[in-house]
Amino acid sequence: MTAVRLLASAAFALAGTAAAAQDLPDLGGREITVVTENAYPPLQFMDADGNAVGWEYDAMAEIAERLNATVAYENISWDAMIPAVSEWQFDLGMTGITIRDDRKEVVDFSAPYMTSQMLMIVRADEQRFTDAASFGADPDLLVSAQPGTTPFYTAVYEILDGDEANSRVVKFETFSAGLEALRTGDVDLTLSDSAAAQAYVAASDGALKIVGEPLGTEEFGFIFPKGSDLVEPVNAAIEAMRADGTLEALNQKWFVDYAMGQ
């Protein structure tokens, strides 16, 4: 795995300058090792040129600048991320991680940086179901999901019968693989948080749409080893970014502008 340095983007230079006056903690150039999956656009992914980009990368760049820190990145699979961070192999994990009580038993979370809801993404010509109830009632319909994620648990417990081994849940190692299966007709439904779901639909050139009502509410946070001294400084930076509009600017860049540019 290759570590890469995180450089703050010029787009947030003015915000970073303003934040300097907010008396945020100074980490004195400390290096923070951040692990991610790079498989969940537009939060974090590899672009066409092989660069690691996304909402979380920009947010972490801004956090590092405001706290006077540097960042080195590593990559790991989703299923290994929480255990690795809990064992202090990395300082921080980011990959659109939903804040959950069971996860709090093994890692610490930052303050929420994003609140979202699960939406149902289907092909544009889908007419067999219009909501979670009608999907659940048809035994021939399949949903894609990445095991251990919020979409997986939502599919199992809010749409289907609560059986995590239900064969109607087709498991994929990455979210993008499940979304591609939806496009090709191998599954009939994919779930995603609302911000990302809207971006996928907007970028699909009419191939995808959203049906039904939102399924629950979730909050995303960065994860740390239990007892990490980075939680408080990162929380301070997140709250400063929320207050001065930086988080909203990131939402506009990655969930609106990026999607429309695809």
PyMOL commands that set and color helices and strands:
alter all, ss='L'
color gray80, all
select helices_A, chain A and resi 10-22+55-67+78-86+101-104+132-137+150-159+175-184+194-202+231-243+246-261
alter helices_A, ss='H'
color red, helices_A
select strands_A, chain A and resi 30-36+39-40+44-46+52-53+69-75+92-94+107-109+114-123+143-145+169-171+189-193+208-220+223-225
alter strands_A, ss='S'
color yellow, strands_A
deselect
rebuild
show_as cartoon
